Amino acid sequence: AAESIYDMVRKKFNGRKKALEALDAAQGKPKDSPEVLALAQELDMAEAYDERFKEQLRAEWATVQTQASDSGGSASNTITGPVTGNMVQARDIHGDIRFGS
């Protein structure tokens, strides 16, 4: 999934030399490095101009984060979009779940 994020960003940055350089420079760097911060600025700019890209990027990132947390045996619940009605996020449930009175 992380590769798909990279590919998505690379495609979005196509034709933007500075943005592509930031993407390449950030690989393998610590999250607080100047290279990663420069990439974050380029991503912020891309998201500001393209709401669809922003939504796709954040959805893909949520998927990556979920997969990473799932590998440790923990529970992970992800809900996207508007939610109406009742919803429960839980791991191991023993017994009933009831809403209302």
N, CA, C and O atoms as CSV, one atom per row, in Angstrom:
chain,resi,resn,atom,element,x,y,z
A,1,ALA,N,N,0.816,-1.194,0.000
A,1,ALA,CA,C,0.000,0.000,0.000
A,1,ALA,C,C,0.862,1.261,0.000
A,1,ALA,O,O,0.513,2.262,-0.626
A,2,ALA,N,N,1.988,1.203,0.707
A,2,ALA,CA,C,2.870,2.374,0.735
A,2,ALA,C,C,3.400,2.683,-0.664
A,2,ALA,O,O,3.592,3.847,-1.017
A,3,GLU,N,N,3.632,1.651,-1.446
A,3,GLU,CA,C,4.081,1.870,-2.823
A,3,GLU,C,C,3.013,2.580,-3.638
A,3,GLU,O,O,3.326,3.412,-4.490
A,4,SER,N,N,1.738,2.249,-3.375
A,4,SER,CA,C,0.672,2.909,-4.135
A,4,SER,C,C,0.585,4.388,-3.763
A,4,SER,O,O,0.255,5.218,-4.610
A,5,ILE,N,N,0.878,4.724,-2.507
A,5,ILE,CA,C,0.913,6.140,-2.122
A,5,ILE,C,C,2.048,6.840,-2.852
A,5,ILE,O,O,1.872,7.932,-3.391
A,6,TYR,N,N,3.197,6.213,-2.866
A,6,TYR,CA,C,4.345,6.794,-3.561
A,6,TYR,C,C,4.006,7.031,-5.033
A,6,TYR,O,O,4.270,8.106,-5.573
A,7,ASP,N,N,3.423,6.028,-5.672
A,7,ASP,CA,C,3.058,6.147,-7.089
A,7,ASP,C,C,2.021,7.243,-7.309
A,7,ASP,O,O,2.101,7.997,-8.279
A,8,MET,N,N,1.047,7.327,-6.403
A,8,MET,CA,C,0.010,8.353,-6.506
A,8,MET,C,C,0.628,9.755,-6.417
A,8,MET,O,O,0.302,10.644,-7.203
A,9,VAL,N,N,1.516,9.926,-5.452
A,9,VAL,CA,C,2.155,11.230,-5.267
A,9,VAL,C,C,3.070,11.544,-6.443
A,9,VAL,O,O,3.084,12.669,-6.944
A,10,ARG,N,N,3.830,10.552,-6.881
A,10,ARG,CA,C,4.738,10.772,-8.018
A,10,ARG,C,C,3.947,11.198,-9.263
A,10,ARG,O,O,4.365,12.096,-9.994
A,11,LYS,N,N,2.817,10.550,-9.492
A,11,LYS,CA,C,1.972,10.908,-10.634
A,11,LYS,C,C,1.449,12.339,-10.491
A,11,LYS,O,O,1.443,13.108,-11.452
A,12,LYS,N,N,1.011,12.684,-9.276
A,12,LYS,CA,C,0.493,14.034,-9.030
A,12,LYS,C,C,1.577,15.084,-9.247
A,12,LYS,O,O,1.305,16.164,-9.771
A,13,PHE,N,N,2.811,14.766,-8.844
A,13,PHE,CA,C,3.923,15.704,-8.959
A,13,PHE,C,C,4.540,15.732,-10.358
A,13,PHE,O,O,5.431,16.541,-10.614
A,14,ASN,N,N,4.094,14.881,-11.250
A,14,ASN,CA,C,4.661,14.825,-12.598
A,14,ASN,C,C,4.659,16.210,-13.247
A,14,ASN,O,O,3.626,16.878,-13.302
A,15,GLY,N,N,5.808,16.626,-13.728
A,15,GLY,CA,C,5.930,17.935,-14.357
A,15,GLY,C,C,6.306,19.040,-13.389
A,15,GLY,O,O,6.536,20.176,-13.803
A,16,ARG,N,N,6.371,18.720,-12.104
A,16,ARG,CA,C,6.755,19.706,-11.086
A,16,ARG,C,C,8.120,19.287,-10.522
A,16,ARG,O,O,8.202,18.500,-9.579
A,17,LYS,N,N,9.154,19.813,-11.103
A,17,LYS,CA,C,10.520,19.396,-10.768
A,17,LYS,C,C,10.824,19.516,-9.274
A,17,LYS,O,O,11.363,18.586,-8.675
A,18,LYS,N,N,10.487,20.642,-8.679
A,18,LYS,CA,C,10.781,20.860,-7.263
A,18,LYS,C,C,10.059,19.830,-6.392
A,18,LYS,O,O,10.635,19.308,-5.437
A,19,ALA,N,N,8.815,19.542,-6.718
A,19,ALA,CA,C,8.037,18.575,-5.947
A,19,ALA,C,C,8.610,17.167,-6.093
A,19,ALA,O,O,8.707,16.434,-5.108
A,20,LEU,N,N,8.988,16.786,-7.303
A,20,LEU,CA,C,9.585,15.468,-7.522
A,20,LEU,C,C,10.920,15.336,-6.795
A,20,LEU,O,O,11.229,14.280,-6.243
A,21,GLU,N,N,11.703,16.399,-6.798
A,21,GLU,CA,C,12.971,16.386,-6.067
A,21,GLU,C,C,12.729,16.222,-4.567
A,21,GLU,O,O,13.467,15.506,-3.891
A,22,ALA,N,N,11.705,16.878,-4.054
A,22,ALA,CA,C,11.369,16.752,-2.636
A,22,ALA,C,C,10.952,15.323,-2.305
A,22,ALA,O,O,11.333,14.789,-1.264
A,23,LEU,N,N,10.172,14.706,-3.187
A,23,LEU,CA,C,9.733,13.330,-2.986
A,23,LEU,C,C,10.929,12.389,-2.934
A,23,LEU,O,O,11.027,11.547,-2.041
A,24,ASP,N,N,11.830,12.531,-3.885
A,24,ASP,CA,C,13.008,11.666,-3.935
A,24,ASP,C,C,13.937,11.912,-2.744
A,24,ASP,O,O,14.480,10.965,-2.175
A,25,ALA,N,N,14.118,13.168,-2.371
A,25,ALA,CA,C,15.026,13.510,-1.276
A,25,ALA,C,C,14.516,13.004,0.074
A,25,ALA,O,O,15.318,12.733,0.967
A,26,ALA,N,N,13.218,12.875,0.235
A,26,ALA,CA,C,12.634,12.491,1.521
A,26,ALA,C,C,12.733,10.997,1.810
A,26,ALA,O,O,12.574,10.572,2.955
A,27,GLN,N,N,12.994,10.205,0.783
A,27,GLN,CA,C,13.033,8.754,0.980
A,27,GLN,C,C,14.098,8.362,1.994
A,27,GLN,O,O,15.270,8.717,1.862
A,28,GLY,N,N,13.665,7.624,3.007
A,28,GLY,CA,C,14.574,7.103,4.009
A,28,GLY,C,C,15.025,8.101,5.061
A,28,GLY,O,O,15.841,7.769,5.921
A,29,LYS,N,N,14.511,9.302,5.005
A,29,LYS,CA,C,14.906,10.344,5.961
A,29,LYS,C,C,13.997,10.313,7.189
A,29,LYS,O,O,12.852,9.870,7.104
A,30,PRO,N,N,14.506,10.783,8.332
A,30,PRO,CA,C,13.659,10.877,9.532
A,30,PRO,C,C,12.496,11.846,9.299
A,30,PRO,O,O,12.600,12.788,8.514
A,31,LYS,N,N,11.390,11.592,9.997
A,31,LYS,CA,C,10.179,12.391,9.763
A,31,LYS,C,C,10.345,13.868,10.090
A,31,LYS,O,O,9.583,14.692,9.585
A,32,ASP,N,N,11.316,14.225,10.917
A,32,ASP,CA,C,11.526,15.638,11.239
A,32,ASP,C,C,12.679,16.264,10.462
A,32,ASP,O,O,13.138,17.356,10.796
A,33,SER,N,N,13.147,15.570,9.423
A,33,SER,CA,C,14.255,16.082,8.613
A,33,SER,C,C,13.774,17.204,7.699
A,33,SER,O,O,12.585,17.281,7.393
A,34,PRO,N,N,14.681,18.073,7.260
A,34,PRO,CA,C,14.307,19.141,6.321
A,34,PRO,C,C,13.735,18.590,5.013
A,34,PRO,O,O,12.875,19.219,4.398
A,35,GLU,N,N,14.206,17.430,4.593
A,35,GLU,CA,C,13.717,16.831,3.342
A,35,GLU,C,C,12.255,16.413,3.466
A,35,GLU,O,O,11.459,16.639,2.555
A,36,VAL,N,N,11.907,15.806,4.593
A,36,VAL,CA,C,10.516,15.380,4.801
A,36,VAL,C,C,9.614,16.595,4.993
A,36,VAL,O,O,8.480,16.612,4.515
A,37,LEU,N,N,10.112,17.595,5.683
A,37,LEU,CA,C,9.328,18.821,5.851
A,37,LEU,C,C,9.089,19.519,4.508
A,37,LEU,O,O,8.015,20.078,4.284
A,38,ALA,N,N,10.080,19.490,3.618
A,38,ALA,CA,C,9.900,20.066,2.276
A,38,ALA,C,C,8.860,19.280,1.494
A,38,ALA,O,O,8.041,19.866,0.785
A,39,LEU,N,N,8.887,17.962,1.618
A,39,LEU,CA,C,7.878,17.129,0.960
A,39,LEU,C,C,6.491,17.439,1.516
A,39,LEU,O,O,5.523,17.529,0.760
A,40,ALA,N,N,6.393,17.602,2.828
A,40,ALA,CA,C,5.103,17.929,3.446
A,40,ALA,C,C,4.549,19.235,2.883
A,40,ALA,O,O,3.344,19.346,2.655
A,41,GLN,N,N,5.397,20.207,2.659
A,41,GLN,CA,C,4.948,21.479,2.077
A,41,GLN,C,C,4.427,21.267,0.661
A,41,GLN,O,O,3.405,21.840,0.282
A,42,GLU,N,N,5.118,20.455,-0.115
A,42,GLU,CA,C,4.665,20.166,-1.486
A,42,GLU,C,C,3.324,19.431,-1.465
A,42,GLU,O,O,2.448,19.713,-2.283
A,43,LEU,N,N,3.166,18.500,-0.541
A,43,LEU,CA,C,1.894,17.780,-0.432
A,43,LEU,C,C,0.764,18.703,0.011
A,43,LEU,O,O,-0.354,18.615,-0.497
A,44,ASP,N,N,1.063,19.587,0.958
A,44,ASP,CA,C,0.054,20.567,1.390
A,44,ASP,C,C,-0.423,21.408,0.215
A,44,ASP,O,O,-1.619,21.658,0.061
A,45,MET,N,N,0.523,21.843,-0.614
A,45,MET,CA,C,0.177,22.665,-1.763
A,45,MET,C,C,-0.676,21.869,-2.762
A,45,MET,O,O,-1.662,22.383,-3.290
A,46,ALA,N,N,-0.291,20.622,-3.012
A,46,ALA,CA,C,-1.053,19.791,-3.944
A,46,ALA,C,C,-2.469,19.547,-3.429
A,46,ALA,O,O,-3.428,19.576,-4.200
A,47,GLU,N,N,-2.596,19.306,-2.126
A,47,GLU,CA,C,-3.915,19.086,-1.538
A,47,GLU,C,C,-4.772,20.351,-1.579
A,47,GLU,O,O,-5.986,20.276,-1.770
A,48,ALA,N,N,-4.151,21.488,-1.402
A,48,ALA,CA,C,-4.892,22.749,-1.415
A,48,ALA,C,C,-5.511,23.026,-2.782
A,48,ALA,O,O,-6.570,23.645,-2.876
A,49,TYR,N,N,-4.851,22.568,-3.828
A,49,TYR,CA,C,-5.336,22.826,-5.187
A,49,TYR,C,C,-6.177,21.695,-5.764
A,49,TYR,O,O,-6.791,21.859,-6.818
A,50,ASP,N,N,-6.213,20.546,-5.085
A,50,ASP,CA,C,-6.918,19.395,-5.653
A,50,ASP,C,C,-7.578,18.593,-4.527
A,50,ASP,O,O,-6.945,17.732,-3.916
A,51,GLU,N,N,-8.834,18.880,-4.262
A,51,GLU,CA,C,-9.568,18.233,-3.172
A,51,GLU,C,C,-9.677,16.723,-3.392
A,51,GLU,O,O,-9.601,15.952,-2.435
A,52,ARG,N,N,-9.852,16.306,-4.619
A,52,ARG,CA,C,-9.956,14.865,-4.915
A,52,ARG,C,C,-8.649,14.151,-4.568
A,52,ARG,O,O,-8.670,13.074,-3.972
A,53,PHE,N,N,-7.517,14.742,-4.937
A,53,PHE,CA,C,-6.220,14.171,-4.592
A,53,PHE,C,C,-6.086,14.080,-3.077
A,53,PHE,O,O,-5.623,13.069,-2.550
A,54,LYS,N,N,-6.486,15.121,-2.390
A,54,LYS,CA,C,-6.413,15.144,-0.929
A,54,LYS,C,C,-7.193,13.975,-0.331
A,54,LYS,O,O,-6.683,13.266,0.536
A,55,GLU,N,N,-8.414,13.776,-0.789
A,55,GLU,CA,C,-9.255,12.695,-0.281
A,55,GLU,C,C,-8.638,11.332,-0.573
A,55,GLU,O,O,-8.611,10.461,0.297
A,56,GLN,N,N,-8.141,11.144,-1.797
A,56,GLN,CA,C,-7.544,9.868,-2.173
A,56,GLN,C,C,-6.276,9.589,-1.366
A,56,GLN,O,O,-6.063,8.474,-0.891
A,57,LEU,N,N,-5.450,10.602,-1.222
A,57,LEU,CA,C,-4.200,10.446,-0.491
A,57,LEU,C,C,-4.474,10.089,0.966
A,57,LEU,O,O,-3.841,9.184,1.511
A,58,ARG,N,N,-5.392,10.776,1.586
A,58,ARG,CA,C,-5.691,10.531,3.003
A,58,ARG,C,C,-6.362,9.174,3.209
A,58,ARG,O,O,-6.122,8.514,4.219
A,59,ALA,N,N,-7.191,8.758,2.271
A,59,ALA,CA,C,-7.816,7.434,2.365
A,59,ALA,C,C,-6.763,6.339,2.235
A,59,ALA,O,O,-6.787,5.352,2.970
A,60,GLU,N,N,-5.857,6.518,1.311
A,60,GLU,CA,C,-4.781,5.526,1.129
A,60,GLU,C,C,-3.870,5.497,2.353
A,60,GLU,O,O,-3.435,4.427,2.777
A,61,TRP,N,N,-3.581,6.668,2.922
A,61,TRP,CA,C,-2.756,6.736,4.122
A,61,TRP,C,C,-3.443,6.023,5.289
A,61,TRP,O,O,-2.787,5.319,6.057
A,62,ALA,N,N,-4.753,6.203,5.423
A,62,ALA,CA,C,-5.493,5.519,6.483
A,62,ALA,C,C,-5.394,4.009,6.319
A,62,ALA,O,O,-5.283,3.285,7.308
A,63,THR,N,N,-5.433,3.532,5.089
A,63,THR,CA,C,-5.297,2.101,4.815
A,63,THR,C,C,-3.927,1.603,5.257
A,63,THR,O,O,-3.817,0.550,5.885
A,64,VAL,N,N,-2.893,2.356,4.932
A,64,VAL,CA,C,-1.534,1.969,5.315
A,64,VAL,C,C,-1.411,1.933,6.833
A,64,VAL,O,O,-0.838,0.996,7.388
A,65,GLN,N,N,-1.942,2.940,7.503
A,65,GLN,CA,C,-1.872,2.992,8.961
A,65,GLN,C,C,-2.621,1.813,9.586
A,65,GLN,O,O,-2.158,1.234,10.569
A,66,THR,N,N,-3.766,1.461,9.024
A,66,THR,CA,C,-4.551,0.337,9.528
A,66,THR,C,C,-3.783,-0.961,9.362
A,66,THR,O,O,-3.744,-1.783,10.277
A,67,GLN,N,N,-3.179,-1.148,8.213
A,67,GLN,CA,C,-2.408,-2.365,7.966
A,67,GLN,C,C,-1.228,-2.458,8.923
A,67,GLN,O,O,-0.907,-3.542,9.411
A,68,ALA,N,N,-0.591,-1.350,9.190
A,68,ALA,CA,C,0.557,-1.344,10.101
A,68,ALA,C,C,0.130,-1.693,11.514
A,68,ALA,O,O,0.830,-2.441,12.198
A,69,SER,N,N,-0.998,-1.174,11.968
A,69,SER,CA,C,-1.439,-1.469,13.333
A,69,SER,C,C,-2.007,-2.877,13.439
A,69,SER,O,O,-1.936,-3.490,14.504
A,70,ASP,N,N,-2.568,-3.396,12.357
A,70,ASP,CA,C,-3.125,-4.747,12.377
A,70,ASP,C,C,-2.043,-5.807,12.534
A,70,ASP,O,O,-2.315,-6.897,13.038
A,71,SER,N,N,-0.848,-5.509,12.120
A,71,SER,CA,C,0.214,-6.504,12.175
A,71,SER,C,C,0.653,-6.814,13.601
A,71,SER,O,O,1.342,-7.811,13.820
A,72,GLY,N,N,0.280,-6.001,14.565
A,72,GLY,CA,C,0.672,-6.218,15.948
A,72,GLY,C,C,-0.352,-6.972,16.769
A,72,GLY,O,O,-0.188,-7.069,17.985
A,73,GLY,N,N,-1.397,-7.507,16.170
A,73,GLY,CA,C,-2.405,-8.243,16.909
A,73,GLY,C,C,-3.442,-7.366,17.583
A,73,GLY,O,O,-4.272,-7.863,18.345
A,74,SER,N,N,-3.409,-6.089,17.320
A,74,SER,CA,C,-4.380,-5.190,17.923
A,74,SER,C,C,-5.606,-5.077,17.033
A,74,SER,O,O,-5.603,-5.548,15.896
A,75,ALA,N,N,-6.637,-4.461,17.548
A,75,ALA,CA,C,-7.844,-4.226,16.765
A,75,ALA,C,C,-7.733,-2.883,16.067
A,75,ALA,O,O,-7.152,-1.935,16.594
A,76,SER,N,N,-8.291,-2.821,14.893
A,76,SER,CA,C,-8.299,-1.565,14.156
A,76,SER,C,C,-9.623,-1.439,13.432
A,76,SER,O,O,-10.027,-2.341,12.698
A,77,ASN,N,N,-10.294,-0.321,13.637
A,77,ASN,CA,C,-11.567,-0.063,12.990
A,77,ASN,C,C,-11.461,1.237,12.215
A,77,ASN,O,O,-11.022,2.254,12.753
A,78,THR,N,N,-11.856,1.205,10.971
A,78,THR,CA,C,-11.805,2.402,10.148
A,78,THR,C,C,-13.173,2.642,9.550
A,78,THR,O,O,-13.770,1.747,8.950
A,79,ILE,N,N,-13.660,3.846,9.716
A,79,ILE,CA,C,-14.939,4.235,9.144
A,79,ILE,C,C,-14.687,5.467,8.293
A,79,ILE,O,O,-14.098,6.441,8.761
A,80,THR,N,N,-15.126,5.426,7.062
A,80,THR,CA,C,-14.981,6.586,6.192
A,80,THR,C,C,-16.351,7.011,5.707
A,80,THR,O,O,-17.275,6.202,5.614
A,81,GLY,N,N,-16.467,8.272,5.405
A,81,GLY,CA,C,-17.732,8.792,4.917
A,81,GLY,C,C,-18.669,9.130,6.054
A,81,GLY,O,O,-18.349,8.911,7.222
A,82,PRO,N,N,-19.824,9.664,5.709
A,82,PRO,CA,C,-20.784,10.046,6.741
A,82,PRO,C,C,-21.382,8.811,7.410
A,82,PRO,O,O,-21.644,7.801,6.756
A,83,VAL,N,N,-21.588,8.904,8.698
A,83,VAL,CA,C,-22.171,7.808,9.465
A,83,VAL,C,C,-23.495,8.285,10.039
A,83,VAL,O,O,-23.565,9.345,10.661
A,84,THR,N,N,-24.531,7.506,9.829
A,84,THR,CA,C,-25.814,7.796,10.449
A,84,THR,C,C,-26.224,6.578,11.240
A,84,THR,O,O,-25.907,5.451,10.857
A,85,GLY,N,N,-26.911,6.782,12.315
A,85,GLY,CA,C,-27.326,5.657,13.128
A,85,GLY,C,C,-26.252,5.270,14.128
A,85,GLY,O,O,-25.360,6.057,14.443
A,86,ASN,N,N,-26.352,4.059,14.614
A,86,ASN,CA,C,-25.454,3.579,15.652
A,86,ASN,C,C,-24.209,2.932,15.052
A,86,ASN,O,O,-24.237,2.400,13.942
A,87,MET,N,N,-23.107,2.991,15.822
A,87,MET,CA,C,-21.863,2.411,15.386
A,87,MET,C,C,-21.068,2.017,16.616
A,87,MET,O,O,-21.061,2.739,17.613
A,88,VAL,N,N,-20.402,0.884,16.551
A,88,VAL,CA,C,-19.557,0.424,17.648
A,88,VAL,C,C,-18.182,0.130,17.086
A,88,VAL,O,O,-18.047,-0.471,16.020
A,89,GLN,N,N,-17.161,0.559,17.812
A,89,GLN,CA,C,-15.804,0.152,17.496
A,89,GLN,C,C,-15.303,-0.626,18.691
A,89,GLN,O,O,-15.247,-0.108,19.806
A,90,ALA,N,N,-14.943,-1.861,18.454
A,90,ALA,CA,C,-14.525,-2.713,19.557
A,90,ALA,C,C,-13.642,-3.830,19.028
A,90,ALA,O,O,-13.528,-4.041,17.820
A,91,ARG,N,N,-13.028,-4.530,19.947
A,91,ARG,CA,C,-12.232,-5.688,19.557
A,91,ARG,C,C,-12.979,-6.951,19.934
A,91,ARG,O,O,-13.732,-7.480,19.116
A,92,ASP,N,N,-12.801,-7.436,21.112
A,92,ASP,CA,C,-13.434,-8.679,21.539
A,92,ASP,C,C,-14.701,-8.352,22.319
A,92,ASP,O,O,-14.648,-7.713,23.370
A,93,ILE,N,N,-15.815,-8.790,21.804
A,93,ILE,CA,C,-17.091,-8.549,22.466
A,93,ILE,C,C,-17.653,-9.893,22.905
A,93,ILE,O,O,-17.744,-10.835,22.118
A,94,HIS,N,N,-18.022,-9.961,24.164
A,94,HIS,CA,C,-18.644,-11.172,24.708
A,94,HIS,C,C,-20.006,-10.752,25.256
A,94,HIS,O,O,-20.082,-10.055,26.267
A,95,GLY,N,N,-21.046,-11.163,24.610
A,95,GLY,CA,C,-22.382,-10.770,25.031
A,95,GLY,C,C,-23.023,-9.836,24.042
A,95,GLY,O,O,-22.520,-9.645,22.935
A,96,ASP,N,N,-24.138,-9.252,24.440
A,96,ASP,CA,C,-24.941,-8.423,23.564
A,96,ASP,C,C,-24.439,-6.986,23.514
A,96,ASP,O,O,-23.762,-6.509,24.425
A,97,ILE,N,N,-24.788,-6.318,22.432
A,97,ILE,CA,C,-24.631,-4.875,22.315
A,97,ILE,C,C,-26.011,-4.318,22.039
A,97,ILE,O,O,-26.704,-4.776,21.130
A,98,ARG,N,N,-26.409,-3.329,22.823
A,98,ARG,CA,C,-27.740,-2.744,22.673
A,98,ARG,C,C,-27.610,-1.230,22.612
A,98,ARG,O,O,-26.785,-0.636,23.306
A,99,PHE,N,N,-28.422,-0.622,21.785
A,99,PHE,CA,C,-28.472,0.828,21.676
A,99,PHE,C,C,-29.842,1.298,22.140
A,99,PHE,O,O,-30.843,0.601,21.977
A,100,GLY,N,N,-29.869,2.495,22.723
A,100,GLY,CA,C,-31.140,3.049,23.169
A,100,GLY,C,C,-31.587,2.411,24.464
A,100,GLY,O,O,-30.775,1.897,25.233
A,101,SER,N,N,-32.882,2.450,24.697
A,101,SER,CA,C,-33.387,1.929,25.973
A,101,SER,C,C,-33.988,0.560,25.799
A,101,SER,O,O,-34.464,-0.033,26.767
